[in-house]
């Protein structure tokens, strides 16, 4: 069988990760990977063009991470003009992510018109949660009229973390039970039972849930009403909640490294931001462990989850009632694997391998 060459385009809110894989029979090898960043929204199209211009040759398949699949897409789908138009209509539900994804899809289809492009959705992993996790307590007709539901996001990342946890515990991915934490510029939690998402912190958009770099997370909806009544436009509020809130709004920076350094210097705003960030994590993980009947590991992933031992230690301290106790040396070592003490609840750190998960789904679809 001839080896197949796969390109995976993973667009985030400020970066594009481009990974190339070679699949030969049952073996899949990562050939290369590169990250492209844009400092501003205006610079995003140019960064994406540069990324796709750097592809070495024409791949056999191109897979795109798309954050929001809406009600229509709960499995990977081959992208045609109709799919592209539908995805463009979902941009307002995930403005920080779907806009770069659509830009990348259009650029890929323009650069490689003969190569099939496939969309793989972050919402898909969460699409089969129980109804009580999916619905909002709103007028019933709104769910049909407006499509309101708690979609959940970061699904590819959470599936990757669950898969790594299963490998560490020597069980099939369909048997793993854990609370997975994808903590980066965007942050979310997921309760995984027997390999399936049963609850997650993001909702109708990636704005709900935990405190994030520039996103506020869950707030009282009456705050939005108060802002509207005080003359702010919907666009102004949207921009503020998505781009000027979260850690940035609390402490003037959305960068966790800068925040930790400011905390060491004794800056009060940084200390408050860190405490609030950890507090929301502890509340969420504790609730999810309850949903899992007290069972399961805790898995940290994402830029913060992988690289901020002080954050992991703070979360563990808040969850000591759940028999969470880190091994300080393992936690500070900042490497993948178990970081908890013997006879305590298993706690792991793993790199999030979204590109590999997307590549595997490409092969399954093809």
Buried (B, 14 or more C-beta within 10 A) or exposed (E): EEEBBBBBBBBBBBBBBBBBBBBEEEEBEBEEEEEBEBEEBEEBBEBBBBBBEEBEEEBBBBBBBBBBBBEEBBEBBEBEEEBBEBBBEBBEBBBBBBBBBBBBBBBBBEBBEEBBBBBBBBBBBBBEBEEEBBEEEEEEEEBEEEBBBBBBBBBBBBBBBBBBBBEBBEEEBEEBBBBBBBBBBBBBBBBBBEBBBBBBBBBBBBBBBBBBBBBBBBEEEEEBEEBEEEEBEEEEBBBBBBBEBBBBBBBBBBBBEBBBEBBEEEBEBBBEBBEBBBBBBBEBBBBBBEBBEEEBBBBBBBBBBBBBBBBBBBBBEBBEEBEBBBBEEBBBEEEBEBBBBEEBBBBBBBBBBBBBBBBBBBBEBB
